[in-house]
Amino acid sequence: MADPIHQFEVSKIVDLPDIPIGGGRAIDMAFTNSTLAMTVAAGLIVLLMAVVTAKPAVVPGRVQSVGEMLFGIVDNLTHNLIGPEGRAFSPFVLTLFLFILAMNMLGLFLVFTATSQLAVTAALGIMTILLVIGVGFARHGLGFVKLFVPSGVPWPVLFLVVPIEVVAFLLRPVTLALRLFGNMMGGHVALKVFAGFVVSLGGLAAGGGLGWLGIPGAALALSGVVALTALEFLVAFLQAFVFAVLTTIYLNDVVNIGHH
């Protein structure tokens, strides 16, 4: 349990029958701690929105104020970055933002952080880029390829620029996934390490003798835990917001493709 990586281990809670997919392979359908964290996060979002929209008041209460504030953040984001058409994508961006934010925050209170799993963040990144591609082809057809041809570039240079643009586009879900995964995993590892210092140095002091010298070190490590915890709350919000911002920027590229 002292291993800082142990907290990211996916464990089965309810083992369900596998779904065979051929070739001797099967999809493991077990209900895990990661699945539980995502389910709780989704449930909390539904509950929040249900409370906010059930009896909206002219003078909002605390819960309604929080809901309206979160909606306002995303609505302003999509409108400012994409334009009037951006509000059509507000529900998707808002859902993505709230889901990531809920999973990040739950990870600070529960044992497991779903966004510390690359499979989860990669799924969100792939889902986002598939929507971007779908919107691009739906709105522009084959004109979607203009996204990879920057305006004003001399045609001989396009042989170099176009492949770079294509690779950069394909790397977007990778960067989305790795950024969220790396920040959440790194912060929790740091917290676990500093917390381990508190326990180790405190145990050293309990032994008496020169071990009492461990008390100042334990106090310093504890202050580091408090500071890192406060920072993790900020990071949890910022990473969800950054994911939403980048998603909106990518959607803007295909909605306003002529301005790329």
C-alpha beads as a LAMMPS data file, in Angstrom:
LAMMPS data file: protein, C-alpha beads

260 atoms
259 bonds

1 atom types
1 bond types

-500.0 500.0 xlo xhi
-500.0 500.0 ylo yhi
-500.0 500.0 zlo zhi

Masses

1 110.0

Atoms # bond

1 1 1 0.000 0.000 0.000
2 1 1 3.036 2.308 0.357
3 1 1 3.575 2.042 -3.410
4 1 1 2.440 5.380 -4.931
5 1 1 1.345 3.553 -8.112
6 1 1 -0.907 1.109 -6.236
7 1 1 -3.727 3.674 -6.131
8 1 1 -4.086 3.459 -9.926
9 1 1 -4.633 -0.299 -10.043
10 1 1 -7.932 -1.279 -11.647
11 1 1 -9.677 -3.963 -9.590
12 1 1 -12.897 -5.885 -10.234
13 1 1 -15.900 -5.236 -8.009
14 1 1 -18.418 -7.434 -9.840
15 1 1 -17.169 -10.010 -12.327
16 1 1 -19.525 -10.272 -15.301
17 1 1 -19.419 -12.713 -18.260
18 1 1 -16.993 -11.775 -21.022
19 1 1 -18.219 -10.968 -24.536
20 1 1 -16.346 -13.034 -27.168
21 1 1 -15.184 -11.085 -30.223
22 1 1 -13.593 -13.940 -32.157
23 1 1 -10.070 -15.200 -32.502
24 1 1 -10.076 -16.492 -28.954
25 1 1 -10.393 -12.942 -27.632
26 1 1 -13.100 -11.460 -25.440
27 1 1 -14.108 -8.137 -23.907
28 1 1 -13.913 -8.137 -20.120
29 1 1 -17.247 -6.712 -18.937
30 1 1 -16.374 -6.718 -15.217
31 1 1 -17.632 -3.795 -13.126
32 1 1 -14.416 -2.240 -11.785
33 1 1 -13.457 0.578 -9.440
34 1 1 -12.845 2.698 -12.555
35 1 1 -16.350 1.955 -13.822
36 1 1 -17.761 2.808 -10.402
37 1 1 -15.957 6.177 -10.338
38 1 1 -17.269 7.066 -13.805
39 1 1 -20.794 5.930 -12.903
40 1 1 -20.812 8.026 -9.726
41 1 1 -19.503 11.029 -11.667
42 1 1 -22.227 10.671 -14.301
43 1 1 -24.865 10.217 -11.598
44 1 1 -23.786 13.368 -9.782
45 1 1 -23.983 15.377 -13.014
46 1 1 -27.493 14.109 -13.743
47 1 1 -28.530 14.882 -10.162
48 1 1 -27.067 18.396 -10.360
49 1 1 -28.834 19.176 -13.632
50 1 1 -32.091 17.670 -12.341
51 1 1 -32.004 19.895 -9.257
52 1 1 -31.050 22.968 -11.297
53 1 1 -33.828 22.529 -13.880
54 1 1 -36.551 21.090 -11.629
55 1 1 -37.768 24.377 -10.134
56 1 1 -35.738 27.253 -11.590
57 1 1 -36.120 30.415 -9.538
58 1 1 -35.735 34.045 -10.557
59 1 1 -33.412 34.463 -7.584
60 1 1 -31.314 31.279 -7.802
61 1 1 -30.257 29.309 -4.765
62 1 1 -26.801 27.876 -4.212
63 1 1 -27.205 24.765 -6.359
64 1 1 -28.919 26.641 -9.177
65 1 1 -26.211 29.319 -9.051
66 1 1 -23.504 26.664 -9.428
67 1 1 -25.332 25.045 -12.346
68 1 1 -25.908 28.364 -14.092
69 1 1 -22.288 29.390 -13.530
70 1 1 -20.963 26.172 -15.090
71 1 1 -23.342 26.483 -18.022
72 1 1 -22.378 30.127 -18.474
73 1 1 -18.677 29.261 -18.591
74 1 1 -19.158 26.754 -21.419
75 1 1 -21.779 28.810 -23.274
76 1 1 -19.515 31.863 -23.339
77 1 1 -16.586 29.672 -24.344
78 1 1 -18.318 28.139 -27.371
79 1 1 -19.896 31.430 -28.445
80 1 1 -16.649 33.422 -28.183
81 1 1 -14.445 30.851 -29.920
82 1 1 -16.816 29.531 -32.598
83 1 1 -19.388 32.287 -32.977
84 1 1 -23.192 32.143 -32.954
85 1 1 -23.085 28.584 -34.338
86 1 1 -21.042 27.518 -31.332
87 1 1 -24.092 27.216 -29.104
88 1 1 -25.101 24.106 -31.046
89 1 1 -22.054 22.391 -29.548
90 1 1 -22.524 23.718 -26.005
91 1 1 -24.341 20.560 -24.757
92 1 1 -21.483 18.302 -25.861
93 1 1 -18.745 20.546 -24.490
94 1 1 -20.666 21.095 -21.243
95 1 1 -21.171 17.341 -20.760
96 1 1 -17.501 16.683 -21.450
97 1 1 -16.401 19.451 -19.080
98 1 1 -18.683 18.357 -16.240
99 1 1 -17.834 14.661 -16.650
100 1 1 -14.080 15.265 -16.500
101 1 1 -14.466 17.767 -13.652
102 1 1 -16.588 15.319 -11.638
103 1 1 -14.104 12.468 -12.139
104 1 1 -11.182 14.720 -11.197
105 1 1 -12.886 15.972 -8.051
106 1 1 -14.053 12.514 -6.978
107 1 1 -10.464 11.335 -7.215
108 1 1 -9.551 13.754 -4.442
109 1 1 -12.146 12.270 -2.088
110 1 1 -12.352 8.614 -3.146
111 1 1 -9.625 6.035 -3.548
112 1 1 -9.741 5.900 -7.344
113 1 1 -9.338 8.604 -10.024
114 1 1 -10.811 7.475 -13.347
115 1 1 -8.944 10.160 -15.313
116 1 1 -5.642 8.682 -14.127
117 1 1 -6.341 5.814 -16.545
118 1 1 -5.053 6.374 -20.069
119 1 1 -7.857 4.179 -21.458
120 1 1 -10.443 6.627 -20.092
121 1 1 -8.742 9.809 -21.295
122 1 1 -7.948 8.207 -24.673
123 1 1 -11.621 7.268 -25.124
124 1 1 -12.628 10.886 -24.452
125 1 1 -9.978 12.157 -26.858
126 1 1 -11.006 9.748 -29.638
127 1 1 -14.687 10.569 -29.141
128 1 1 -13.874 14.274 -29.445
129 1 1 -11.823 13.964 -32.618
130 1 1 -14.441 11.708 -34.237
131 1 1 -17.037 14.414 -33.596
132 1 1 -14.713 17.014 -35.128
133 1 1 -14.202 14.869 -38.242
134 1 1 -17.939 14.147 -38.482
135 1 1 -18.836 17.838 -38.242
136 1 1 -16.155 18.687 -40.795
137 1 1 -17.457 16.261 -43.425
138 1 1 -21.118 16.982 -42.624
139 1 1 -20.686 20.729 -43.130
140 1 1 -18.101 20.851 -45.911
141 1 1 -17.955 17.432 -47.560
142 1 1 -14.617 16.925 -49.277
143 1 1 -13.924 20.588 -48.579
144 1 1 -12.931 19.342 -45.133
145 1 1 -9.444 18.670 -46.534
146 1 1 -8.948 22.446 -46.740
147 1 1 -8.204 22.196 -43.038
148 1 1 -4.824 20.733 -43.959
149 1 1 -4.021 23.398 -46.576
150 1 1 -3.227 26.714 -44.844
151 1 1 -4.067 29.767 -46.941
152 1 1 -1.279 31.889 -48.342
153 1 1 1.278 29.083 -48.498
154 1 1 3.124 28.754 -51.846
155 1 1 2.158 25.504 -53.575
156 1 1 5.694 24.016 -53.603
157 1 1 5.801 24.341 -49.818
158 1 1 2.458 22.517 -49.495
159 1 1 4.229 19.194 -50.138
160 1 1 5.924 19.733 -46.780
161 1 1 3.177 21.608 -44.909
162 1 1 0.206 19.319 -45.693
163 1 1 1.753 16.131 -44.200
164 1 1 2.732 18.109 -41.103
165 1 1 -0.835 19.418 -40.779
166 1 1 -2.273 15.903 -41.163
167 1 1 0.060 14.448 -38.537
168 1 1 -0.660 17.356 -36.178
169 1 1 -4.406 16.764 -36.617
170 1 1 -4.077 13.037 -35.908
171 1 1 -2.046 13.798 -32.781
172 1 1 -4.809 15.928 -31.283
173 1 1 -6.566 13.061 -29.442
174 1 1 -3.158 11.839 -28.246
175 1 1 -2.306 15.196 -26.704
176 1 1 -5.789 15.514 -25.184
177 1 1 -5.468 12.084 -23.576
178 1 1 -1.870 12.404 -22.375
179 1 1 -2.297 15.908 -20.934
180 1 1 -5.246 14.944 -18.735
181 1 1 -3.817 11.545 -17.803
182 1 1 -0.346 12.886 -16.994
183 1 1 -1.522 15.782 -14.839
184 1 1 -3.928 13.726 -12.764
185 1 1 -1.563 10.799 -12.304
186 1 1 1.451 12.986 -11.528
187 1 1 -0.393 15.032 -8.910
188 1 1 -1.700 11.965 -7.094
189 1 1 1.730 10.314 -7.119
190 1 1 3.254 13.438 -5.574
191 1 1 0.553 13.492 -2.882
192 1 1 1.168 9.830 -2.072
193 1 1 4.941 10.355 -1.829
194 1 1 4.646 13.323 0.531
195 1 1 2.051 11.489 2.628
196 1 1 4.488 8.565 2.844
197 1 1 7.156 10.936 4.173
198 1 1 4.769 12.061 6.923
199 1 1 4.114 8.475 8.050
200 1 1 7.743 7.363 7.782
201 1 1 9.213 10.343 9.605
202 1 1 6.430 10.224 12.198
203 1 1 7.179 6.532 12.820
204 1 1 10.876 7.375 13.147
205 1 1 10.080 10.001 15.775
206 1 1 7.894 7.525 17.691
207 1 1 10.987 5.345 18.186
208 1 1 12.549 7.992 20.441
209 1 1 16.220 8.943 20.611
210 1 1 17.568 10.759 17.580
211 1 1 14.356 9.764 15.841
212 1 1 12.787 12.912 17.279
213 1 1 14.636 14.758 14.515
214 1 1 12.021 13.336 12.172
215 1 1 9.307 15.586 13.621
216 1 1 10.381 18.748 11.734
217 1 1 10.648 16.700 8.542
218 1 1 7.202 15.191 9.077
219 1 1 5.747 18.664 9.714
220 1 1 7.359 19.960 6.518
221 1 1 6.059 16.990 4.527
222 1 1 2.567 17.514 5.985
223 1 1 2.597 21.149 4.915
224 1 1 3.572 19.922 1.451
225 1 1 0.576 17.567 1.436
226 1 1 -1.757 20.434 2.336
227 1 1 -0.282 22.671 -0.364
228 1 1 -0.412 19.917 -2.990
229 1 1 -4.012 19.094 -2.083
230 1 1 -5.035 22.715 -2.634
231 1 1 -3.121 22.714 -5.918
232 1 1 -4.812 19.472 -6.999
233 1 1 -8.251 21.058 -6.594
234 1 1 -7.123 23.855 -8.919
235 1 1 -5.586 21.380 -11.382
236 1 1 -8.763 19.268 -11.347
237 1 1 -10.780 22.261 -12.544
238 1 1 -8.154 23.600 -14.951
239 1 1 -7.624 20.264 -16.700
240 1 1 -11.367 19.875 -17.295
241 1 1 -11.519 23.455 -18.569
242 1 1 -8.461 23.021 -20.820
243 1 1 -10.014 19.878 -22.326
244 1 1 -13.200 21.849 -23.022
245 1 1 -11.265 24.789 -24.504
246 1 1 -9.228 22.585 -26.841
247 1 1 -12.362 20.696 -27.912
248 1 1 -14.014 24.022 -28.762
249 1 1 -10.936 25.181 -30.691
250 1 1 -10.893 21.959 -32.714
251 1 1 -14.603 22.365 -33.479
252 1 1 -13.996 25.962 -34.514
253 1 1 -11.394 24.770 -37.026
254 1 1 -13.997 22.710 -38.891
255 1 1 -16.990 25.017 -38.417
256 1 1 -15.122 28.109 -39.647
257 1 1 -12.827 26.179 -41.948
258 1 1 -12.364 29.085 -44.345
259 1 1 -10.635 31.111 -41.628
260 1 1 -8.093 28.397 -40.765

Bonds

1 1 1 2
2 1 2 3
3 1 3 4
4 1 4 5
5 1 5 6
6 1 6 7
7 1 7 8
8 1 8 9
9 1 9 10
10 1 10 11
11 1 11 12
12 1 12 13
13 1 13 14
14 1 14 15
15 1 15 16
16 1 16 17
17 1 17 18
18 1 18 19
19 1 19 20
20 1 20 21
21 1 21 22
22 1 22 23
23 1 23 24
24 1 24 25
25 1 25 26
26 1 26 27
27 1 27 28
28 1 28 29
29 1 29 30
30 1 30 31
31 1 31 32
32 1 32 33
33 1 33 34
34 1 34 35
35 1 35 36
36 1 36 37
37 1 37 38
38 1 38 39
39 1 39 40
40 1 40 41
41 1 41 42
42 1 42 43
43 1 43 44
44 1 44 45
45 1 45 46
46 1 46 47
47 1 47 48
48 1 48 49
49 1 49 50
50 1 50 51
51 1 51 52
52 1 52 53
53 1 53 54
54 1 54 55
55 1 55 56
56 1 56 57
57 1 57 58
58 1 58 59
59 1 59 60
60 1 60 61
61 1 61 62
62 1 62 63
63 1 63 64
64 1 64 65
65 1 65 66
66 1 66 67
67 1 67 68
68 1 68 69
69 1 69 70
70 1 70 71
71 1 71 72
72 1 72 73
73 1 73 74
74 1 74 75
75 1 75 76
76 1 76 77
77 1 77 78
78 1 78 79
79 1 79 80
80 1 80 81
81 1 81 82
82 1 82 83
83 1 83 84
84 1 84 85
85 1 85 86
86 1 86 87
87 1 87 88
88 1 88 89
89 1 89 90
90 1 90 91
91 1 91 92
92 1 92 93
93 1 93 94
94 1 94 95
95 1 95 96
96 1 96 97
97 1 97 98
98 1 98 99
99 1 99 100
100 1 100 101
101 1 101 102
102 1 102 103
103 1 103 104
104 1 104 105
105 1 105 106
106 1 106 107
107 1 107 108
108 1 108 109
109 1 109 110
110 1 110 111
111 1 111 112
112 1 112 113
113 1 113 114
114 1 114 115
115 1 115 116
116 1 116 117
117 1 117 118
118 1 118 119
119 1 119 120
120 1 120 121
121 1 121 122
122 1 122 123
123 1 123 124
124 1 124 125
125 1 125 126
126 1 126 127
127 1 127 128
128 1 128 129
129 1 129 130
130 1 130 131
131 1 131 132
132 1 132 133
133 1 133 134
134 1 134 135
135 1 135 136
136 1 136 137
137 1 137 138
138 1 138 139
139 1 139 140
140 1 140 141
141 1 141 142
142 1 142 143
143 1 143 144
144 1 144 145
145 1 145 146
146 1 146 147
147 1 147 148
148 1 148 149
149 1 149 150
150 1 150 151
151 1 151 152
152 1 152 153
153 1 153 154
154 1 154 155
155 1 155 156
156 1 156 157
157 1 157 158
158 1 158 159
159 1 159 160
160 1 160 161
161 1 161 162
162 1 162 163
163 1 163 164
164 1 164 165
165 1 165 166
166 1 166 167
167 1 167 168
168 1 168 169
169 1 169 170
170 1 170 171
171 1 171 172
172 1 172 173
173 1 173 174
174 1 174 175
175 1 175 176
176 1 176 177
177 1 177 178
178 1 178 179
179 1 179 180
180 1 180 181
181 1 181 182
182 1 182 183
183 1 183 184
184 1 184 185
185 1 185 186
186 1 186 187
187 1 187 188
188 1 188 189
189 1 189 190
190 1 190 191
191 1 191 192
192 1 192 193
193 1 193 194
194 1 194 195
195 1 195 196
196 1 196 197
197 1 197 198
198 1 198 199
199 1 199 200
200 1 200 201
201 1 201 202
202 1 202 203
203 1 203 204
204 1 204 205
205 1 205 206
206 1 206 207
207 1 207 208
208 1 208 209
209 1 209 210
210 1 210 211
211 1 211 212
212 1 212 213
213 1 213 214
214 1 214 215
215 1 215 216
216 1 216 217
217 1 217 218
218 1 218 219
219 1 219 220
220 1 220 221
221 1 221 222
222 1 222 223
223 1 223 224
224 1 224 225
225 1 225 226
226 1 226 227
227 1 227 228
228 1 228 229
229 1 229 230
230 1 230 231
231 1 231 232
232 1 232 233
233 1 233 234
234 1 234 235
235 1 235 236
236 1 236 237
237 1 237 238
238 1 238 239
239 1 239 240
240 1 240 241
241 1 241 242
242 1 242 243
243 1 243 244
244 1 244 245
245 1 245 246
246 1 246 247
247 1 247 248
248 1 248 249
249 1 249 250
250 1 250 251
251 1 251 252
252 1 252 253
253 1 253 254
254 1 254 255
255 1 255 256
256 1 256 257
257 1 257 258
258 1 258 259
259 1 259 260
